[in-house]
């Protein structure tokens, strides 16, 4: 058996360490050798405990810089040429574009995960045209590969696309005509870790109903305008008396949509009733509150907001936009708002309060927990993802680079 490594690619080490931890652990347990390619950040050390980590010097702030994009491509090409992996699993739009091209040159089986379509998918005009053409380029290179130095051929079984929600899957299939059969798979994000199902529930939403309660509204995301951080802060001025507010997340220097350090400093003064906790590992799991409510006022191109699934696993009520529900969650388990106006947020919380007093809320919360356990657990996601790997490796043609270099096929380290 060829024992070459699997390569995982993302635009941050944090993404792989946070969202692919369970998958990497499962693959290690099965004896696979793993290599991660991602920029160095605060999670690189943790990622290195699961795989060999190769720093990838890219900047998300340069996504639209063609020169920087070409440099990133050359680095990616050189790395893969040396590693000669058995399979590449790439995440996010930019990485997917680059590694669809690189894998095409070398004929390497490739899994491309779309962890949400991002801001471009919500754009219009020229920006939307660019987005759709990027998708077409990804598809073109994903299904072509080199068989010799100058000969390329159509290879409809070399790549598989994974989408985290049915909305993105539908957007993709509507944008791309004549996709190879069974090339697209729907797998809900990275899954909720088992710790969320074995954790004791400390809050009081499952207790005896009462009218005297103090809600604690939580925001868990990057501090991006499109993710609704400003709407959440404004809500703190109009929420029920004695409400508590906490923000878990940090600014993103790579995004022009992010709050800046100076803006954040000003906002902390203007919204003194809101506690800013920065990054806290598993905040919903490790932050105790009597009556927590997760608020997701996002209009970002989300994939599968894991915070929503984590909250439901812990029986925490969720207020979210229809956009962030992503076609996965519905009004039977979450409280959906069509806009982020103060009136909509206040009305959604009033519905939670009424349902709590009437006893309806407990049934909704338990239904949400059952849904996450049956469909969104990390065990299910890992099993489905490894099944995709097996399917791809059994169906894809021989890799050009491994066929050319037969002496290294059975060694996971190149000589």
PyMOL commands that set and color helices and strands:
alter all, ss='L'
color gray80, all
select helices_A, chain A and resi 13-19+21-29+44-48+60-62+66-83+93-106+119-122+125-142+166-175+195-198+225-227+229-235+261-270+283-286+306-313+322-325+342-358+360-375+378-395+400-404+406-408
alter helices_A, ss='H'
color red, helices_A
select strands_A, chain A and resi 6-9+34-38+52-55+87-91+109-114+144-146+152-154+159-163+184-186+216-220+244-248+274-278+292-296+317-321+335-337
alter strands_A, ss='S'
color yellow, strands_A
deselect
rebuild
show_as cartoon
